[in-house]
Amino acid sequence: MKFFDEFKEFIAKGNAMDMAVGVVVGGAFTAIVNSLVEDIINPLLGLLGGLAAKGANAVGAGGALEEAESFSSFMIPGTEIAIGSFIGAVINFLLMAFVIFCVVKAINTMKDKMTKKTEAPAEEAPAGPTQEELLTEIRDLLKNNK
């Protein structure tokens, strides 16, 4: 039974929870970076490479961006910039970060409630004289010294 108690103590520590949150959020952020590179930067680099190799005619007959079948991407002849995929990755990251925040907040609230139950209530300090009582005492001492 001691093994499970040690495991419970390890999990309850802030370091283990911080590490778990870092791994999950880091994995979600990796999806954003991958989407940015694969869906936006690489197609732009491919376009620049195509322009340099083929000249200005590589942009297309109209000379402007053509809209793809969906509203989430733009078609340039020879490449597609998938902005919707990148925005989806950002939204997934924000949702995952929000869920992790809620879980950590709930765990911290439970931990605070558990520590309050185990701690002994603090004894109240004895009530000292009020400011008015101290001033009255000083006044009386000054009167007696004259």
Residue frames relative to the residue before (quaternion, step in Angstrom):
aa qw qx qy qz dx dy dz
M 1.0000 0.0000 0.0000 0.0000 0.00 0.00 0.00
K 0.5789 0.6009 -0.3785 0.4008 3.59 1.10 -0.56
F 0.5951 0.5789 -0.3545 0.4301 3.59 1.08 -0.74
F 0.6912 0.4687 -0.2811 0.4729 3.60 0.88 -0.91
D 0.6136 0.5350 -0.3504 0.4631 3.60 1.09 -0.63
E 0.6511 0.4983 -0.3144 0.4785 3.57 1.00 -0.81
F 0.6349 0.5238 -0.3265 0.4647 3.59 1.03 -0.79
K 0.6442 0.5216 -0.3126 0.4639 3.59 0.97 -0.86
E 0.6522 0.5061 -0.3055 0.4745 3.57 1.01 -0.83
F 0.6341 0.5306 -0.3235 0.4602 3.60 1.03 -0.80
I 0.6777 0.4867 -0.2906 0.4683 3.58 0.88 -0.92
A 0.6737 0.5165 -0.2989 0.4359 3.57 0.99 -0.80
K 0.5501 0.6149 -0.4039 0.3951 3.58 1.18 -0.40
G 0.5730 -0.6198 0.4236 0.3288 3.55 -1.11 0.65
N 0.6086 0.5844 -0.3628 0.3955 3.59 1.05 -0.69
A 0.6658 0.4915 -0.3126 0.4663 3.60 0.89 -0.84
M 0.6590 0.4994 -0.3114 0.4684 3.58 0.98 -0.81
D 0.6377 0.5218 -0.3278 0.4620 3.60 0.98 -0.80
M 0.6495 0.5159 -0.3147 0.4615 3.57 0.99 -0.84
A 0.6552 0.5110 -0.3119 0.4608 3.60 0.93 -0.85
V 0.6484 0.5015 -0.3148 0.4784 3.58 0.95 -0.84
G 0.6498 0.5290 -0.3154 0.4455 3.59 0.94 -0.83
V 0.6533 0.5081 -0.3146 0.4648 3.58 0.98 -0.82
V 0.6853 0.4843 -0.2924 0.4586 3.59 0.86 -0.94
V 0.6907 0.4582 -0.2846 0.4817 3.60 0.83 -0.94
G 0.6265 0.5350 -0.3370 0.4558 3.60 1.02 -0.69
G 0.6433 0.5117 -0.3184 0.4722 3.58 1.02 -0.76
A 0.6603 0.4917 -0.3072 0.4774 3.57 0.99 -0.80
F 0.6560 0.4998 -0.3202 0.4662 3.59 0.99 -0.73
T 0.5735 0.5776 -0.3727 0.4456 3.59 1.14 -0.57
A 0.6224 0.5355 -0.3414 0.4575 3.60 1.04 -0.71
I 0.6264 0.5220 -0.3404 0.4683 3.62 1.03 -0.71
V 0.6763 0.4908 -0.2992 0.4606 3.57 0.83 -0.95
N 0.6531 0.5102 -0.3190 0.4597 3.60 0.92 -0.86
S 0.6628 0.4967 -0.3086 0.4678 3.59 0.94 -0.83
L 0.6284 0.5316 -0.3387 0.4558 3.58 0.97 -0.79
V 0.6962 0.4676 -0.2767 0.4691 3.56 0.86 -0.94
E 0.7483 0.4325 -0.2380 0.4432 3.60 0.73 -1.07
D 0.7785 0.3836 -0.1907 0.4587 3.59 0.92 -0.90
I 0.7844 0.2965 -0.1673 0.5186 3.62 1.10 -0.47
I 0.7528 0.4115 -0.2464 0.4509 3.60 0.58 -1.10
N 0.6793 0.4952 -0.3111 0.4434 3.63 0.80 -0.93
P 0.6590 0.4823 -0.3421 0.4647 3.66 0.86 -0.73
L 0.6406 0.5134 -0.3326 0.4642 3.60 1.02 -0.72
L 0.6479 0.4991 -0.3171 0.4802 3.56 1.01 -0.79
G 0.6332 0.5233 -0.3234 0.4697 3.58 1.05 -0.75
L 0.6311 0.5219 -0.3248 0.4731 3.55 1.06 -0.75
L 0.6610 0.4981 -0.3099 0.4678 3.57 0.91 -0.88
G 0.6374 0.5150 -0.3221 0.4741 3.56 1.03 -0.75
G 0.6585 0.5046 -0.3019 0.4697 3.58 1.03 -0.80
L 0.6419 0.5169 -0.3243 0.4644 3.57 1.05 -0.75
A 0.6640 0.5025 -0.3129 0.4568 3.54 0.94 -0.84
A 0.7058 0.4642 -0.2695 0.4622 3.58 1.00 -0.79
K 0.8029 0.3166 -0.1420 0.4847 3.57 0.92 -0.94
G 0.5260 -0.6291 0.4259 0.3824 3.59 1.17 -0.27
A 0.7631 -0.4009 0.2663 0.4313 3.55 -1.33 -0.10
N 0.5850 0.6016 -0.3786 0.3905 3.66 1.13 -0.39
A 0.5342 0.6501 -0.4014 0.3618 3.61 1.22 -0.23
V 0.5659 0.6060 -0.3948 0.3959 3.61 1.19 -0.38
G 0.6123 -0.5410 0.3624 0.4484 3.60 1.05 -0.54
A 0.6977 -0.4881 0.3224 0.4136 3.52 -1.27 0.25
G 0.7169 0.4353 -0.2599 0.4786 3.59 0.96 -0.78
G 0.4034 -0.7332 0.4608 0.2954 3.58 1.17 -0.36
A 0.6968 0.4125 -0.2703 0.5209 3.62 1.21 0.22
L 0.6552 -0.4859 0.3915 0.4259 3.53 -1.32 0.13
E 0.2392 -0.7402 0.6081 0.1583 3.56 -1.03 0.76
E 0.4455 -0.6939 0.4959 0.2722 3.56 -0.99 0.84
A 0.4309 -0.7002 0.5102 0.2525 3.57 -0.96 0.88
E 0.7320 -0.4142 0.2992 0.4506 3.57 -1.30 0.02
S 0.7551 0.2782 -0.1824 0.5649 3.60 1.01 -0.67
F 0.5668 -0.6095 0.4392 0.3382 3.53 -1.28 0.36
S 0.6156 0.5919 -0.3339 0.3990 3.57 1.25 -0.20
S 0.7777 0.2300 -0.1632 0.5618 3.59 1.22 0.09
F 0.2987 -0.7178 0.5994 0.1905 3.52 -1.31 0.37
M 0.2575 -0.7571 0.5804 0.1537 3.55 -0.98 0.85
I 0.0485 -0.7108 0.7015 0.0196 3.48 -1.01 0.96
P 0.5660 -0.6120 0.3900 0.3912 3.61 -0.73 0.89
G 0.8073 0.2322 -0.2109 0.4998 3.53 -0.70 1.15
T 0.8060 0.1130 -0.0667 0.5771 3.61 1.21 -0.21
E 0.1921 -0.7599 0.6096 0.1182 3.55 -1.26 0.45
I 0.2113 -0.7526 0.6129 0.1154 3.56 -0.89 0.98
A 0.1653 -0.8248 0.5389 0.0444 3.58 -0.35 1.29
I 0.1202 -0.8206 0.5577 0.0336 3.55 0.18 1.29
G 0.6206 0.5675 -0.3407 0.4204 3.58 1.03 -0.77
S 0.6297 0.5274 -0.3311 0.4643 3.56 1.02 -0.73
F 0.6537 0.5028 -0.3069 0.4751 3.57 0.99 -0.83
I 0.6538 0.4989 -0.3137 0.4746 3.60 0.93 -0.88
G 0.6243 0.5356 -0.3339 0.4603 3.60 1.04 -0.72
A 0.6468 0.5094 -0.3195 0.4691 3.58 1.01 -0.80
V 0.6426 0.5113 -0.3245 0.4694 3.60 1.02 -0.77
I 0.6596 0.4973 -0.3133 0.4684 3.60 0.94 -0.86
N 0.6264 0.5261 -0.3362 0.4668 3.61 0.99 -0.77
F 0.6419 0.5197 -0.3212 0.4634 3.58 0.98 -0.85
L 0.6766 0.4943 -0.3016 0.4548 3.59 0.86 -0.94
L 0.6463 0.5090 -0.3219 0.4686 3.60 0.99 -0.78
M 0.6629 0.4951 -0.3080 0.4697 3.58 0.93 -0.89
A 0.6465 0.5111 -0.3265 0.4628 3.60 0.95 -0.81
F 0.6440 0.5198 -0.3242 0.4582 3.60 1.01 -0.78
V 0.6552 0.5028 -0.3118 0.4697 3.59 0.94 -0.88
I 0.6451 0.5069 -0.3210 0.4732 3.60 0.94 -0.85
F 0.6247 0.5341 -0.3359 0.4601 3.59 0.99 -0.81
C 0.6696 0.4982 -0.3028 0.4603 3.60 0.89 -0.92
V 0.6500 0.5128 -0.3189 0.4614 3.60 0.97 -0.82
V 0.6710 0.4873 -0.3018 0.4704 3.59 0.89 -0.92
K 0.6325 0.5266 -0.3330 0.4602 3.59 1.00 -0.79
A 0.6582 0.4996 -0.3104 0.4699 3.60 0.96 -0.84
I 0.6499 0.5081 -0.3192 0.4665 3.59 0.97 -0.81
N 0.6580 0.5010 -0.3125 0.4673 3.58 0.94 -0.84
T 0.6349 0.5193 -0.3331 0.4651 3.60 1.01 -0.75
M 0.6529 0.4995 -0.3132 0.4755 3.59 0.96 -0.85
K 0.6483 0.5206 -0.3228 0.4522 3.56 0.96 -0.87
D 0.6480 0.5152 -0.3189 0.4616 3.59 0.99 -0.82
K 0.6617 0.4995 -0.3100 0.4653 3.59 0.96 -0.83
M 0.6566 0.5084 -0.3158 0.4590 3.58 1.01 -0.78
T 0.6768 0.4757 -0.3097 0.4687 3.60 0.95 -0.75
K 0.6167 0.5380 -0.3569 0.4503 3.61 1.08 -0.57
K 0.6465 0.5179 -0.3215 0.4588 3.59 1.06 -0.71
T 0.7116 0.4578 -0.2674 0.4610 3.58 0.96 -0.79
E 0.6308 0.5259 -0.3479 0.4521 3.59 1.11 -0.50
A 0.4564 -0.6561 0.5248 0.2928 3.54 -1.09 0.72
P 0.5325 -0.6239 0.4462 0.3579 3.58 -0.99 0.71
A 0.4717 -0.6828 0.4843 0.2771 3.55 -0.93 0.91
E 0.4464 -0.6768 0.5151 0.2781 3.52 -1.01 0.85
E 0.4486 -0.6775 0.5116 0.2794 3.52 -1.06 0.82
A 0.4850 -0.6493 0.5028 0.3007 3.53 -1.05 0.80
P 0.5459 -0.6116 0.4380 0.3689 3.55 -1.01 0.71
A 0.4967 -0.6661 0.4697 0.2984 3.52 -0.97 0.89
G 0.2671 -0.7679 0.5670 0.1321 3.53 -0.78 1.06
P 0.6868 -0.4561 0.3370 0.4547 3.55 -1.25 0.04
T 0.4902 -0.6509 0.4915 0.3074 3.54 -1.12 0.64
Q 0.6872 -0.4775 0.3436 0.4262 3.55 -1.28 0.21
E 0.6403 0.5303 -0.3259 0.4501 3.58 1.02 -0.79
E 0.6498 0.5156 -0.3160 0.4606 3.57 1.02 -0.81
L 0.6472 0.5086 -0.3196 0.4694 3.59 1.00 -0.78
L 0.6638 0.4974 -0.3084 0.4657 3.59 0.94 -0.84
T 0.6291 0.5220 -0.3306 0.4715 3.57 1.03 -0.74
E 0.6492 0.5139 -0.3113 0.4664 3.58 0.97 -0.84
I 0.6471 0.5036 -0.3188 0.4754 3.61 0.95 -0.83
R 0.6402 0.5270 -0.3247 0.4549 3.58 0.95 -0.87
D 0.6705 0.5004 -0.2984 0.4593 3.56 0.91 -0.92
L 0.6418 0.5137 -0.3236 0.4685 3.61 1.01 -0.77
L 0.6528 0.5057 -0.3151 0.4678 3.58 0.98 -0.78
K 0.6333 0.5257 -0.3286 0.4632 3.59 1.03 -0.72
N 0.6815 0.4963 -0.2860 0.4555 3.55 0.95 -0.87
N 0.6575 0.5178 -0.3127 0.4492 3.63 1.09 -0.61
K 0.6367 0.5479 -0.3432 0.4203 3.62 1.10 -0.40
